[in-house]
Amino acid sequence: MRLTEFQELMHTEFGVARADALLADHVVPALGTTGAAAIDAGVDPRDVWRALCADFDVPRNRW
């Protein structure tokens, strides 16, 4: 998944301000770090997206 697609999904699902805050501040248990740090470390944005969706009970059909 491209980073631009990831950002679009985040902004659509959570809203711009909340998505940006979640990415920077929420430690994703499955990743052991924040979404932003995971992406910076080379984790595929798709994996970050799925982990955030699981944490925030996003319906599976939108993963």
VMD Tcl script that builds the backbone (N, CA, C; Angstrom):
set m [mol new atoms 189]
animate dup $m
set s [atomselect $m all]
$s set {name element resname resid chain x y z} {
  {N N MET 1 A 0.845 -1.171 0.000}
  {CA C MET 1 A 0.000 0.000 0.000}
  {C C MET 1 A 0.891 1.236 0.000}
  {N N ARG 2 A 0.538 2.169 -0.840}
  {CA C ARG 2 A 1.279 3.431 -0.885}
  {C C ARG 2 A 0.905 4.295 0.314}
  {N N LEU 3 A 1.832 5.111 0.732}
  {CA C LEU 3 A 1.603 5.985 1.867}
  {C C LEU 3 A 0.449 6.949 1.607}
  {N N THR 4 A 0.317 7.425 0.383}
  {CA C THR 4 A -0.787 8.339 0.073}
  {C C THR 4 A -2.140 7.647 0.215}
  {N N GLU 5 A -2.218 6.392 -0.187}
  {CA C GLU 5 A -3.461 5.632 -0.019}
  {C C GLU 5 A -3.761 5.434 1.465}
  {N N PHE 6 A -2.720 5.118 2.229}
  {CA C PHE 6 A -2.869 4.952 3.673}
  {C C PHE 6 A -3.405 6.233 4.311}
  {N N GLN 7 A -2.822 7.364 3.962}
  {CA C GLN 7 A -3.259 8.641 4.526}
  {C C GLN 7 A -4.703 8.943 4.149}
  {N N GLU 8 A -5.076 8.644 2.916}
  {CA C GLU 8 A -6.449 8.867 2.476}
  {C C GLU 8 A -7.428 8.010 3.274}
  {N N LEU 9 A -7.083 6.731 3.477}
  {CA C LEU 9 A -7.932 5.842 4.274}
  {C C LEU 9 A -8.066 6.347 5.705}
  {N N MET 10 A -6.941 6.760 6.291}
  {CA C MET 10 A -6.956 7.277 7.666}
  {C C MET 10 A -7.851 8.509 7.772}
  {N N HIS 11 A -7.678 9.442 6.866}
  {CA C HIS 11 A -8.444 10.690 6.914}
  {C C HIS 11 A -9.932 10.445 6.663}
  {N N THR 12 A -10.246 9.510 5.795}
  {CA C THR 12 A -11.639 9.186 5.510}
  {C C THR 12 A -12.290 8.501 6.710}
  {N N GLU 13 A -11.585 7.575 7.315}
  {CA C GLU 13 A -12.154 6.796 8.420}
  {C C GLU 13 A -12.250 7.596 9.717}
  {N N PHE 14 A -11.204 8.351 10.033}
  {CA C PHE 14 A -11.121 8.987 11.348}
  {C C PHE 14 A -11.235 10.505 11.326}
  {N N GLY 15 A -11.200 11.103 10.146}
  {CA C GLY 15 A -11.143 12.563 10.064}
  {C C GLY 15 A -9.688 12.997 10.113}
  {N N VAL 16 A -9.391 14.128 9.532}
  {CA C VAL 16 A -7.994 14.554 9.382}
  {C C VAL 16 A -7.303 14.730 10.731}
  {N N ALA 17 A -7.884 15.520 11.611}
  {CA C ALA 17 A -7.223 15.820 12.888}
  {C C ALA 17 A -7.048 14.567 13.745}
  {N N ARG 18 A -8.111 13.762 13.854}
  {CA C ARG 18 A -8.014 12.559 14.686}
  {C C ARG 18 A -7.055 11.547 14.077}
  {N N ALA 19 A -7.092 11.384 12.763}
  {CA C ALA 19 A -6.200 10.433 12.101}
  {C C ALA 19 A -4.743 10.800 12.334}
  {N N ASP 20 A -4.428 12.072 12.195}
  {CA C ASP 20 A -3.054 12.514 12.403}
  {C C ASP 20 A -2.624 12.307 13.852}
  {N N ALA 21 A -3.534 12.578 14.794}
  {CA C ALA 21 A -3.219 12.373 16.208}
  {C C ALA 21 A -3.044 10.890 16.524}
  {N N LEU 22 A -3.935 10.039 16.001}
  {CA C LEU 22 A -3.813 8.598 16.231}
  {C C LEU 22 A -2.491 8.066 15.702}
  {N N LEU 23 A -2.136 8.492 14.534}
  {CA C LEU 23 A -0.910 8.014 13.911}
  {C C LEU 23 A 0.316 8.406 14.732}
  {N N ALA 24 A 0.309 9.602 15.277}
  {CA C ALA 24 A 1.463 10.105 16.019}
  {C C ALA 24 A 1.496 9.660 17.476}
  {N N ASP 25 A 0.318 9.495 18.105}
  {CA C ASP 25 A 0.263 9.323 19.558}
  {C C ASP 25 A -0.167 7.947 20.058}
  {N N HIS 26 A -0.955 7.231 19.281}
  {CA C HIS 26 A -1.490 5.941 19.743}
  {C C HIS 26 A -0.454 4.835 19.559}
  {N N VAL 27 A -0.085 4.195 20.664}
  {CA C VAL 27 A 0.817 3.047 20.576}
  {C C VAL 27 A -0.028 1.834 20.215}
  {N N VAL 28 A 0.269 1.255 19.089}
  {CA C VAL 28 A -0.474 0.094 18.581}
  {C C VAL 28 A 0.129 -1.157 19.215}
  {N N PRO 29 A -0.620 -1.842 20.077}
  {CA C PRO 29 A -0.057 -3.015 20.754}
  {C C PRO 29 A 0.526 -4.066 19.806}
  {N N ALA 30 A -0.135 -4.294 18.692}
  {CA C ALA 30 A 0.343 -5.308 17.746}
  {C C ALA 30 A 1.689 -4.932 17.127}
  {N N LEU 31 A 1.989 -3.630 17.104}
  {CA C LEU 31 A 3.242 -3.165 16.500}
  {C C LEU 31 A 4.276 -2.781 17.554}
  {N N GLY 32 A 3.816 -2.535 18.772}
  {CA C GLY 32 A 4.717 -2.158 19.847}
  {C C GLY 32 A 5.226 -0.733 19.760}
  {N N THR 33 A 4.598 0.077 18.947}
  {CA C THR 33 A 5.008 1.463 18.757}
  {C C THR 33 A 3.852 2.232 18.125}
  {N N THR 34 A 4.062 3.498 17.861}
  {CA C THR 34 A 3.023 4.271 17.175}
  {C C THR 34 A 3.011 3.905 15.690}
  {N N GLY 35 A 1.911 4.226 15.047}
  {CA C GLY 35 A 1.823 3.975 13.612}
  {C C GLY 35 A 2.865 4.745 12.838}
  {N N ALA 36 A 3.085 5.993 13.223}
  {CA C ALA 36 A 4.084 6.821 12.525}
  {C C ALA 36 A 5.482 6.231 12.663}
  {N N ALA 37 A 5.820 5.798 13.876}
  {CA C ALA 37 A 7.146 5.215 14.096}
  {C C ALA 37 A 7.298 3.896 13.337}
  {N N ALA 38 A 6.232 3.121 13.281}
  {CA C ALA 38 A 6.289 1.855 12.554}
  {C C ALA 38 A 6.525 2.096 11.065}
  {N N ILE 39 A 5.816 3.056 10.503}
  {CA C ILE 39 A 6.013 3.370 9.085}
  {C C ILE 39 A 7.425 3.886 8.849}
  {N N ASP 40 A 7.907 4.757 9.729}
  {CA C ASP 40 A 9.283 5.260 9.617}
  {C C ASP 40 A 10.308 4.132 9.690}
  {N N ALA 41 A 9.976 3.076 10.435}
  {CA C ALA 41 A 10.890 1.938 10.588}
  {C C ALA 41 A 10.774 0.945 9.435}
  {N N GLY 42 A 9.864 1.200 8.486}
  {CA C GLY 42 A 9.762 0.343 7.312}
  {C C GLY 42 A 8.601 -0.629 7.305}
  {N N VAL 43 A 7.719 -0.554 8.304}
  {CA C VAL 43 A 6.546 -1.431 8.309}
  {C C VAL 43 A 5.613 -0.979 7.178}
  {N N ASP 44 A 5.064 -1.936 6.472}
  {CA C ASP 44 A 4.139 -1.639 5.376}
  {C C ASP 44 A 2.936 -0.868 5.930}
  {N N PRO 45 A 2.582 0.252 5.325}
  {CA C PRO 45 A 1.414 1.005 5.793}
  {C C PRO 45 A 0.138 0.166 5.860}
  {N N ARG 46 A 0.012 -0.853 5.011}
  {CA C ARG 46 A -1.158 -1.737 5.064}
  {C C ARG 46 A -1.229 -2.448 6.420}
  {N N ASP 47 A -0.085 -2.876 6.934}
  {CA C ASP 47 A -0.057 -3.544 8.235}
  {C C ASP 47 A -0.417 -2.571 9.354}
  {N N VAL 48 A 0.041 -1.336 9.232}
  {CA C VAL 48 A -0.305 -0.311 10.214}
  {C C VAL 48 A -1.804 -0.028 10.142}
  {N N TRP 49 A -2.338 0.102 8.930}
  {CA C TRP 49 A -3.766 0.345 8.740}
  {C C TRP 49 A -4.590 -0.762 9.396}
  {N N ARG 50 A -4.240 -2.007 9.143}
  {CA C ARG 50 A -4.992 -3.133 9.702}
  {C C ARG 50 A -4.915 -3.148 11.224}
  {N N ALA 51 A -3.750 -2.865 11.763}
  {CA C ALA 51 A -3.593 -2.850 13.220}
  {C C ALA 51 A -4.423 -1.728 13.850}
  {N N LEU 52 A -4.424 -0.556 13.235}
  {CA C LEU 52 A -5.240 0.548 13.751}
  {C C LEU 52 A -6.727 0.226 13.632}
  {N N CYS 53 A -7.121 -0.369 12.528}
  {CA C CYS 53 A -8.523 -0.759 12.356}
  {C C CYS 53 A -8.956 -1.735 13.445}
  {N N ALA 54 A -8.103 -2.687 13.757}
  {CA C ALA 54 A -8.416 -3.655 14.804}
  {C C ALA 54 A -8.540 -2.957 16.160}
  {N N ASP 55 A -7.644 -2.044 16.454}
  {CA C ASP 55 A -7.661 -1.332 17.734}
  {C C ASP 55 A -8.915 -0.481 17.906}
  {N N PHE 56 A -9.415 0.083 16.818}
  {CA C PHE 56 A -10.532 1.014 16.914}
  {C C PHE 56 A -11.837 0.447 16.350}
  {N N ASP 57 A -11.911 -0.877 16.271}
  {CA C ASP 57 A -13.143 -1.576 15.874}
  {C C ASP 57 A -13.753 -1.081 14.565}
  {N N VAL 58 A -12.888 -0.814 13.597}
  {CA C VAL 58 A -13.370 -0.469 12.257}
  {C C VAL 58 A -13.910 -1.761 11.630}
  {N N PRO 59 A -15.109 -1.730 11.060}
  {CA C PRO 59 A -15.652 -2.948 10.449}
  {C C PRO 59 A -14.693 -3.547 9.418}
  {N N ARG 60 A -14.558 -4.841 9.447}
  {CA C ARG 60 A -13.597 -5.538 8.589}
  {C C ARG 60 A -13.755 -5.248 7.107}
  {N N ASN 61 A -14.970 -4.945 6.667}
  {CA C ASN 61 A -15.160 -4.692 5.244}
  {C C ASN 61 A -14.499 -3.379 4.803}
  {N N ARG 62 A -14.007 -2.566 5.746}
  {CA C ARG 62 A -13.306 -1.328 5.392}
  {C C ARG 62 A -11.803 -1.454 5.598}
  {N N TRP 63 A -11.312 -2.633 5.960}
  {CA C TRP 63 A -9.872 -2.830 6.112}
  {C C TRP 63 A -9.254 -2.955 4.751}
}
mol reanalyze $m
mol bondsrecalc $m
mol representation Tube
mol addrep $m
